[in-house]
Structures are given as C-alpha cells and as structure tokens.
Amino acid sequence: MRPSRTIDVSTGLFVLLGFAAILFLVTQITNREFVLRSNSYLLLAQYENVGGLKPGAPVSMAGVTIGRVAEIHYDMKLYKAVVVMRMDGRYNQIPKDSDASIFTAGLLGGQYVGISPGGSDEVLKDGDKFEMVQDAIVLENLISKYLFNQAGKKSADAPAADPPAAKE
Amino acid sequence: MRAVAGEFLQSFLSFLERIGRLARFSFQLLALTPGGLLRGRLLIEQVYNAGALSLVIIMTCGLFVGMVLGLQGHELLQRFGSVEMLGSGAALTLLKELGPVVTALLFAGRAGTALASEIGLMRATDQLSAMEIMAVDPMRRVVLPRFLGGAIAMPLLTAVFVVVGIYGVQLIGVQFFGIDQGQFWSQMRGSVELRDVREGLVKGVAFGVACSLIAVYEGYHADPTAEGVGRATTRTVVISAVVTLLLDYILTALMI
C-alpha cells in the first residue's frame, strides 16, 4: 500500500500546485479586480466622442483607480456615446457637479476616465449621470484644426499684404 | 517514370491510411473517455507519471527560459528607454507562446516518449495480447488512462511553467537589473488581460491532448520489435513537435 500512497500524495501535490499556478495567473497577473457586485454602483456619462476608451478601462480620481468602464454604447436619440462606469462601493461620496473627462495615460498609453471633484454637497448615486464631461482628444482633429488655422492665417495675411503693393 | 509515380502513390496511400487509423483510434478513445474518468486509481497513477514526474524538468526549464527572457528583454528595451515594460512583455510572451509551446515540447520529450515506449514494449512482449486473452480491453486498461493522464497534466504543467518563468524574469529584471518592483508588476497587470490567460490555458489543453494522443497511438501501433519500439519513440517526439507548432499557429490565428 505504501508506494500507492506516495503516488497519491505527490499527485495531489502536483495538481494543487497546478491549480495554484492558474489561480496566480488569473488573479495576480491580470488587471481584473474582483469587485463585489453588491457593493458597487453604476454611474453614467455622455460624450460626443470617446476616442479609444474601452470597457475595462480604469476610472480614476487623483490617480487612484476607483472604478472601471463597464460598458460603452451609442444613444441614437442623443447622438452621443454613453459610458457606463462601475464604481467601487467604498468611494460613494463623489460630488454631483464633478467633472468626468477622458484622458490618455502617457504618450502612447490607454485611455481612462479621470474624475475631478466638484464642490456640491449632493453626491452621485447609483444610475446618476455626470453633468460635466470632456471628450477624448482626437489627435487628427487637433492636427487638422492647427493646419486650418495656419492656412487661415496665411490667406488672411495675403490680402492685407497685397493692397499696399497694388497702390504703387 | 511509371515506377516512381507508382511508389509515390503507394506512400501517399499509406499516409492516408495512417491518418485514417489515427482518426479511428481517437474516436475510440473519445467514446471510452467518460468511463475512463471514473477509474480513479489508474488515472491518478498516470497523472503522477506524466505530470508529477515532469515537474522538476518543467520548473528548471521555466526558470531558465524566464531568466533568458529577462536578459534579452532588458537588453532590447534598454535601446528604447522603456525597461519598465519588461514585466508586461515577458508575461505576455510566456503566457501566450513560450509557456504552452516549450512545455509541450518538453512534455513530448519527457512524458510522450515514456508513454510510447512503455506501450510499445507491452506490444512487443505480447502483454497486450495476453490482456485480450484475459478479456481485459487494453484500450481501456492501458491506453485510455495514459492518454487522459497526459491530457490532464499538460495544462497544469503549462501554468506552473509560466509562473516559474515570470519568477525568473522578475529575478533578472528586478533583483539583477534593479527595475522598480512596483512598476514591473503594475505594468504587467496593466497589460495582461484575462483572455491572455485563457489563450495560454486553451493552448495547454490542446497541446496536451495532441501530444498524449500521438504518444499512445505510436506506442500502440509500434512494430513488435526492439527496432519498432525505438522508431515509435522517435516518431512520437518528431510528430509531437511538428503538430504542436502547427496547432500553435492555428490556435493563435483563431484567438488573437
């Protein structure tokens, strides 16, 4: 019976080690935090443009992650993107006039929602909507705006420079 | 010219025959699997043989693969001035590719050959025929538990390999090169998603099934001679390696 018992024990050890490794991979390596569903609450925000924001992106306040983007969908009536955020239940004192903006982490990092607190005494509750929002900055828009500005300046300069030349 | 064409046709036909036999063999195994899972004692023995006995080699290789990844990754990332990315880069590489593939190759070398030569020797020494005479089905008694044991052990070995590999990367990156510990782990957590872990585990299961199937098939159909057993063992390693890499491409294309 003895050899069979050692086999059982070492097999058990192996299987345990394997599952511990899987558990480690799932919980420690990934960014998935197991937020208790009962303890969390949802907040909404509407944007003209969410840029590259994706479900699972962090919602942070002063750099601390206090929630995650749960869902993004498009509202056909408002013609706006609706971002649903699942917030950690511990942080339930966000003033009603807080501002939710979409930022980019680093130069090439992913996008996230940054919340800067307002001064109101009333706090946001489950299902409430952020009143103040700021869209994601789309680099192409920024560049084209800059280019059009430059072009506009030149064409504005040109006629102003011409008349004196015509007078002569 | 005719003779060459005839020979070519013959070898093609025998190739098709092998594929057909392999398909029939795997369907037989599949049909027996539910019954085989209930025979715990046999199964545990084979999980021990394929898994627990491979643990040392898997962990050693995982550590060194991780450490090499740390050195190479650091050297590469240094050129772009972003050594903090080492954690996420190495973790993703290990999880998605290196972990499953290297584990499968080691598994084929360590456990696959053992399975093939064991079953092949049983065939060569007429033990399988003796079982049939005693009305014991060798498919159920010998082949199935070995196949299932290997298929169960492989994903667990993959997970162990990846964890030890990440420890190796950490050893080089954080302890040796002095990358900030917090940045290393937070970069890793920021970029690894649950689906990456899933991809690695799915690959582990697929490679485990493929390698074990090839090993027991080659052993079971080995020529009953010393030479035949040797050939079966060699073929196990070669075919397992090729199939693993082919499957890896297909699975990656499907899941990326």
Boltz contact constraints between the chains, C-beta under 6 A:
constraints:
  - contact:
      token1: [A, 7]
      token2: [B, 48]
      max_distance: 6.0
  - contact:
      token1: [A, 10]
      token2: [B, 52]
      max_distance: 6.0
  - contact:
      token1: [A, 11]
      token2: [B, 44]
      max_distance: 6.0
  - contact:
      token1: [A, 11]
      token2: [B, 47]
      max_distance: 6.0
  - contact:
      token1: [A, 11]
      token2: [B, 48]
      max_distance: 6.0
  - contact:
      token1: [A, 11]
      token2: [B, 52]
      max_distance: 6.0
  - contact:
      token1: [A, 14]
      token2: [B, 51]
      max_distance: 6.0
  - contact:
      token1: [A, 14]
      token2: [B, 52]
      max_distance: 6.0
  - contact:
      token1: [A, 14]
      token2: [B, 55]
      max_distance: 6.0
  - contact:
      token1: [A, 17]
      token2: [B, 160]
      max_distance: 6.0
  - contact:
      token1: [A, 18]
      token2: [B, 156]
      max_distance: 6.0
  - contact:
      token1: [A, 18]
      token2: [B, 159]
      max_distance: 6.0
  - contact:
      token1: [A, 18]
      token2: [B, 160]
      max_distance: 6.0
  - contact:
      token1: [A, 21]
      token2: [B, 159]
      max_distance: 6.0
  - contact:
      token1: [A, 21]
      token2: [B, 160]
      max_distance: 6.0
  - contact:
      token1: [A, 21]
      token2: [B, 163]
      max_distance: 6.0
  - contact:
      token1: [A, 22]
      token2: [B, 159]
      max_distance: 6.0
  - contact:
      token1: [A, 24]
      token2: [B, 163]
      max_distance: 6.0
  - contact:
      token1: [A, 25]
      token2: [B, 197]
      max_distance: 6.0
  - contact:
      token1: [A, 26]
      token2: [B, 197]
      max_distance: 6.0
  - contact:
      token1: [A, 29]
      token2: [B, 91]
      max_distance: 6.0
  - contact:
      token1: [A, 29]
      token2: [B, 192]
      max_distance: 6.0
  - contact:
      token1: [A, 30]
      token2: [B, 192]
      max_distance: 6.0
  - contact:
      token1: [A, 30]
      token2: [B, 194]
      max_distance: 6.0
  - contact:
      token1: [A, 31]
      token2: [B, 189]
      max_distance: 6.0
  - contact:
      token1: [A, 31]
      token2: [B, 190]
      max_distance: 6.0
  - contact:
      token1: [A, 32]
      token2: [B, 194]
      max_distance: 6.0
